[in-house]
Amino acid sequence: MDSNSKNTKDETASLRLGDIDSIWTKFCFLDETGSLNSVNDPLFTVGLIKMSQPYYLQSRIHYERSAQRFFDELKFNKLSNNNIGFAKGVIDAYFDTRSVDFYSYTTRKDSWYYQKHFGGNQWTAYESITLKLLDIALAPAEILILLADHITTPKNVRFEVDTKRNFNSEKARLALAGVCRFDSRANDLLQVVDLLIGCVSYDIKYAEGVVTGSRHKLELVAHLKAKLGISTFVDGTRTAHWNSFIERGEDKYEKGPSS
């Protein structure tokens, strides 16, 4: 037996099949909005939803798609009179689903904080924010599985490998079982995340006068805020199952969102 095999055996020797009843495996779906390359968008938001059984929400959306014969990709930036009703129904389905948690982190790309902590590097920011969200999403006795929207990255960026390695190293245990990226057009739950983070970012930009206000986007934002019982996302929002953190660009906010 070589040294690598021996080390692997030693590291996994304490795992037993009987432990499965005390370990929760949760699926996380992650998406981002506000291209880091775009000078016209001051915000960059990464968000994820965590759930034990993606099947329940996925099956309801699939049923509604079939019933309404709506098979297009659902994106916040493409809201229109043709899909706003379906989008609001998806938000309703999300809140009807049990044991689902939402986490998001919004940063300002021109802020002192962004430059200091991410070095102005968009890929460093993306990976770092992803790790922040996983950190607050992880509960004791949980192992996460991360499914993220696919974005084109430089060849030297190994998002899947680095995210898994760094997170498990930080936690000193198997906390993230794997990372895989998919085209969001093929995954309804990634599209749900797109709607949620789109609402968060748009509400902030509208309040700050960055956008003049699209009727359909404002309608979905209002629908989501009514579901949460809040009046604005500008200062961040925290409830039992929702945690959206807004980075203000000041060093005192370095620790980010809390679990």
Secondary structure, DSSP 8 states (H G I E B T S, - for coil): --HHHHHHHHHHTT--GGGGGG-EEEEEEEEEES-TT-TT--EEEEEEEEES-HHHHHHHHHHHHHHHT--S---GGG--TTTHHHHHHHHHHHHHSSSEEEEEEEEETTSHHHHHHHTT-HHHHHHHHHHHHHHHH--TTEEEEEEEE-----TT--HHHHHHHHHHHHHTS--EEEEEEE-GGG-HHHHHHHHHHHHHHHHHHHHTTSS---HHHHHHHHHHHHHHT-S-STT-EEETTEEEEE--S-GGGTT----
